[in-house]
Each structure stands twice: as structure tokens, then as C-alpha cells.
């Protein structure tokens, strides 16, 4: 056998093998480092976005502009004499009809208007005449007849609206 064709030791073998060009090695390293930086950058961006989403979900909901509209609910005779009754309201704003719901309740305090939206996740509450309380069908939240939260996950009482009685009609003040 010829020694220059088939080297016998590892050293001779390493010496006889051509080394790769340095330009390709540098190119591969730069691509690899670019990909590492790009992946790390995307991971940081994803972390920032998830953190921002988590903070927004924990912050309290913003209220409207602070302006209110006084809307007609109906005749004073439509108010419940006992228990609760859901009523719809609507008004025109910028050429569009804005609608909503309110629950009128005859409570020990008198006639009150409550928001039908659970303060936990916004599901509509249901009046249970037998128990004299509102329940949220989504997660089991319970409110008494005045809208105060009494059990379950709701963090606050039901929202209240001011009621006005004028000339036999009921009006409610709602956020604009």
C-alpha cells in the first residue's frame, strides 16, 4: 500500500484531508446565529404580547364616556308590583338605534333598576321567584333582590340605573 494514498494514523489521516473553505463555515455560522437571534426575538415578542394580554384581562373594564341618556321604559303600570321584570329600552344616536335591557325590581328599598349583566363575565342573570334572587347560569353566581352579590364568582353587585317617574311614565338613565 502506498502511504500517501492510505494514511495509517489519525494524524496522518487529518493531515491528508482537505479543510473546508473558511467562507462557507463563516456563512453557516452567520446563518445559524441569525436564526438563533430571530427565534429569540420572536420568543421575547410573544412573551411581551402574552404579558400585555394578561395585564389587560386583569384590569377593570372601562366605563363609557361618562355621558348618560334618559330613555323611556314604559308606563308606570308596567313596573312589577312584586318580584322582577326585564324591560327593553332603545334610543337613536347618530342615525343608529341603541338598545339594551334593564331589570326592574320591587325590593324592600322600592322600585330599582338593575343591569342584567353578571359582573363576573357578563352573562345575563335570571330572576328566581322562589328564591327571591338572581342567578347567573354561566358560573352559578347569585345576587339578592337588590343586586348585591351573595355567592359565586361575581366580584361586585349588579349595576344600578337611576329611575325617574314623570307623568305616569318610567324613565331610566343609561350610559351613552
Buried (B, 14 or more C-beta within 10 A) or exposed (E): EEEEEEBEEEEEEEEEEEEEEEEEEEEEEEEEEEEEEEEEEEEEEEEEEEEEEEEEEEEEEEEEEEEBBBBEBBEEEEBBEEBBBBBEBEBEEEEEEBEBEBBBBBBEEEBBBBBBBBBBEEBBBBBEEEEBBBBBEBEEBBBBBBBBBEEBBBEEBBBEBEBEEEEEBBBBBBBB
